[in-house]
Amino acid sequence: MAAEESSTEYLVEYLDGPLEGQVEHRSLVDGGPEARLAAIAAIDGVESVFWYDLVGQRELDGEVRARFAFDAGDSDPVAFDEDDND
């Protein structure tokens, strides 16, 4: 195992909003996850900026995993159905 690799990245878990359920790797900033991050994504063909706030983090098998919650007030408007389970 390369200790340097596991100490330079963390796994982002999007808890809700348009990116709910998605994960991605990002670089650690000053040894930890960012408190707030911007994610750019195309929803229904429209590119938008979505803001997410750190709500918790943990370490699992040597990897930092950070959970982020959607900040709708600061994000670009987008129509998505949070209750759509189909």
SEVODREN-980032 format. One record per residue: residue in one letter; residue number from 1; x, y, z of N, C-alpha, C in turn. Coordinates in nm, 3 decimals. Layout:
BEGIN
rest;nr;n_x;n_y;n_z;ca_x;ca_y;ca_z;c_x;c_y;c_z
A;NUM;X;Y;Z;X;Y;Z;X;Y;Z
...
END
This chain:
BEGIN
rest;nr;n_x;n_y;n_z;ca_x;ca_y;ca_z;c_x;c_y;c_z
M;1;0.083;-0.119;0.000;0.000;0.000;0.000;0.087;0.125;0.000
A;2;0.049;0.222;-0.079;0.122;0.347;-0.084;0.056;0.446;0.011
A;3;0.120;0.472;0.123;0.063;0.560;0.223;0.045;0.702;0.169
E;4;0.135;0.746;0.081;0.124;0.881;0.028;-0.006;0.899;-0.050
E;5;-0.046;0.800;-0.127;-0.167;0.812;-0.207;-0.290;0.825;-0.120
S;6;-0.301;0.745;-0.015;-0.420;0.750;0.068;-0.425;0.878;0.151
S;7;-0.311;0.944;0.170;-0.310;1.065;0.252;-0.328;1.192;0.169
T;8;-0.340;1.182;0.038;-0.354;1.302;-0.044;-0.495;1.318;-0.102
E;9;-0.578;1.217;-0.093;-0.713;1.222;-0.148;-0.815;1.179;-0.045
Y;10;-0.939;1.220;-0.069;-1.050;1.172;0.013;-1.168;1.143;-0.078
L;11;-1.262;1.067;-0.026;-1.381;1.030;-0.102;-1.497;1.121;-0.061
V;12;-1.557;1.188;-0.158;-1.674;1.273;-0.136;-1.798;1.187;-0.154
E;13;-1.890;1.195;-0.058;-2.020;1.129;-0.068;-2.128;1.237;-0.068
Y;14;-2.202;1.250;-0.178;-2.309;1.350;-0.188;-2.436;1.290;-0.130
L;15;-2.487;1.350;-0.022;-2.600;1.294;0.050;-2.736;1.326;-0.011
D;16;-2.746;1.443;-0.077;-2.877;1.485;-0.128;-2.856;1.581;-0.244
G;17;-2.964;1.645;-0.287;-2.956;1.738;-0.398;-2.942;1.667;-0.531
P;18;-2.904;1.741;-0.634;-2.896;1.684;-0.769;-2.790;1.574;-0.783
L;19;-2.690;1.573;-0.696;-2.582;1.473;-0.705;-2.597;1.360;-0.603
E;20;-2.713;1.351;-0.542;-2.739;1.250;-0.440;-2.695;1.110;-0.483
G;21;-2.621;1.045;-0.395;-2.576;0.908;-0.421;-2.447;0.897;-0.499
Q;22;-2.398;1.006;-0.554;-2.274;1.001;-0.630;-2.154;1.017;-0.536
V;23;-2.041;0.965;-0.580;-1.916;0.978;-0.506;-1.806;1.018;-0.603
E;24;-1.703;1.081;-0.550;-1.586;1.116;-0.630;-1.467;1.136;-0.538
H;25;-1.348;1.126;-0.592;-1.227;1.153;-0.516;-1.183;1.297;-0.539
R;26;-1.138;1.361;-0.432;-1.083;1.496;-0.438;-0.956;1.499;-0.355
S;27;-0.874;1.600;-0.382;-0.750;1.617;-0.307;-0.778;1.680;-0.171
L;28;-0.707;1.630;-0.069;-0.716;1.689;0.063;-0.658;1.830;0.059
V;29;-0.714;1.920;0.137;-0.667;2.057;0.146;-0.615;2.077;0.289
D;30;-0.487;2.109;0.303;-0.426;2.123;0.435;-0.452;2.000;0.522
G;31;-0.447;1.882;0.462;-0.459;1.757;0.535;-0.600;1.710;0.562
G;32;-0.702;1.781;0.515;-0.840;1.740;0.542;-0.932;1.776;0.427
P;33;-1.057;1.730;0.436;-1.156;1.765;0.334;-1.190;1.913;0.341
E;34;-1.236;1.967;0.232;-1.284;2.105;0.228;-1.410;2.116;0.312
A;35;-1.433;2.231;0.374;-1.554;2.254;0.450;-1.673;2.278;0.357
R;36;-1.644;2.327;0.237;-1.747;2.360;0.140;-1.689;2.336;0.002
L;37;-1.767;2.281;-0.086;-1.717;2.259;-0.222;-1.823;2.288;-0.325
A;38;-1.774;2.322;-0.444;-1.861;2.346;-0.558;-1.847;2.229;-0.653
A;39;-1.959;2.183;-0.702;-1.960;2.074;-0.801;-2.033;2.125;-0.925
I;40;-1.972;2.104;-1.039;-2.034;2.144;-1.166;-2.088;2.020;-1.233
A;41;-2.214;2.024;-1.271;-2.277;1.909;-1.334;-2.383;1.955;-1.433
A;42;-2.406;1.873;-1.533;-2.512;1.901;-1.630;-2.634;1.819;-1.591
I;43;-2.743;1.890;-1.564;-2.870;1.826;-1.532;-2.966;1.860;-1.644
D;44;-3.017;1.757;-1.710;-3.105;1.775;-1.827;-3.041;1.866;-1.931
G;45;-2.910;1.852;-1.950;-2.837;1.926;-2.053;-2.798;2.067;-2.015
V;46;-2.828;2.110;-1.893;-2.794;2.244;-1.848;-2.683;2.235;-1.743
E;47;-2.568;2.298;-1.772;-2.457;2.296;-1.677;-2.486;2.391;-1.563
S;48;-2.469;2.344;-1.441;-2.501;2.423;-1.322;-2.393;2.404;-1.217
V;49;-2.384;2.501;-1.124;-2.291;2.493;-1.011;-2.373;2.463;-0.886
F;50;-2.335;2.358;-0.816;-2.403;2.317;-0.694;-2.306;2.325;-0.577
W;51;-2.350;2.388;-0.468;-2.267;2.401;-0.349;-2.307;2.297;-0.246
Y;52;-2.206;2.238;-0.184;-2.225;2.137;-0.081;-2.140;2.170;0.040
D;53;-2.194;2.143;0.160;-2.126;2.169;0.286;-2.092;2.038;0.356
L;54;-1.973;2.034;0.414;-1.927;1.917;0.489;-2.014;1.899;0.613
V;55;-2.067;1.779;0.632;-2.149;1.750;0.750;-2.088;1.640;0.837
G;56;-1.985;1.575;0.788;-1.920;1.472;0.868;-1.812;1.402;0.789
Q;57;-1.720;1.341;0.863;-1.615;1.263;0.797;-1.574;1.148;0.886
R;58;-1.519;1.046;0.824;-1.472;0.928;0.896;-1.359;0.866;0.816
E;59;-1.287;0.777;0.877;-1.181;0.705;0.807;-1.222;0.558;0.799
L;60;-1.211;0.501;0.681;-1.246;0.361;0.659;-1.135;0.298;0.577
D;61;-1.072;0.197;0.633;-0.962;0.127;0.566;-0.853;0.223;0.518
G;62;-0.821;0.322;0.600;-0.715;0.416;0.568;-0.755;0.528;0.473
E;63;-0.882;0.532;0.432;-0.929;0.636;0.340;-1.025;0.729;0.414
V;64;-1.003;0.859;0.396;-1.094;0.959;0.452;-1.218;0.966;0.363
R;65;-1.334;0.956;0.426;-1.462;0.968;0.355;-1.538;1.084;0.416
A;66;-1.578;1.177;0.331;-1.647;1.297;0.378;-1.786;1.304;0.319
R;67;-1.883;1.337;0.404;-2.023;1.345;0.364;-2.061;1.492;0.347
F;68;-2.126;1.523;0.235;-2.162;1.660;0.202;-2.312;1.673;0.177
A;69;-2.369;1.782;0.231;-2.512;1.811;0.215;-2.530;1.929;0.119
F;70;-2.633;1.923;0.039;-2.664;2.022;-0.063;-2.707;2.155;-0.002
D;71;-2.653;2.265;-0.054;-2.693;2.400;-0.014;-2.772;2.461;-0.130
A;72;-2.902;2.443;-0.130;-2.987;2.489;-0.241;-2.987;2.641;-0.254
G;73;-2.975;2.712;-0.142;-2.980;2.857;-0.145;-2.866;2.922;-0.222
D;74;-2.748;2.863;-0.218;-2.632;2.919;-0.288;-2.608;2.854;-0.424
S;75;-2.680;2.749;-0.456;-2.660;2.676;-0.581;-2.743;2.734;-0.694
D;76;-2.703;2.703;-0.818;-2.785;2.740;-0.933;-2.919;2.668;-0.921
P;77;-3.025;2.734;-0.965;-3.156;2.668;-0.958;-3.162;2.551;-1.056
V;78;-3.224;2.445;-1.011;-3.243;2.328;-1.096;-3.369;2.258;-1.050
A;79;-3.444;2.209;-1.145;-3.565;2.134;-1.111;-3.531;1.986;-1.106
F;80;-3.540;1.929;-0.987;-3.524;1.786;-0.972;-3.621;1.741;-0.864
D;81;-3.666;1.618;-0.875;-3.767;1.567;-0.785;-3.700;1.481;-0.679
E;82;-3.689;1.534;-0.555;-3.626;1.459;-0.446;-3.704;1.334;-0.411
D;83;-3.836;1.333;-0.438;-3.920;1.220;-0.403;-3.933;1.118;-0.516
D;84;-3.862;1.141;-0.625;-3.871;1.051;-0.740;-3.793;0.924;-0.715
N;85;-3.863;0.817;-0.687;-3.798;0.689;-0.660;-3.811;0.593;-0.776
D;86;-3.861;0.639;-0.889;-3.883;0.550;-1.005;-3.755;0.525;-1.080
END
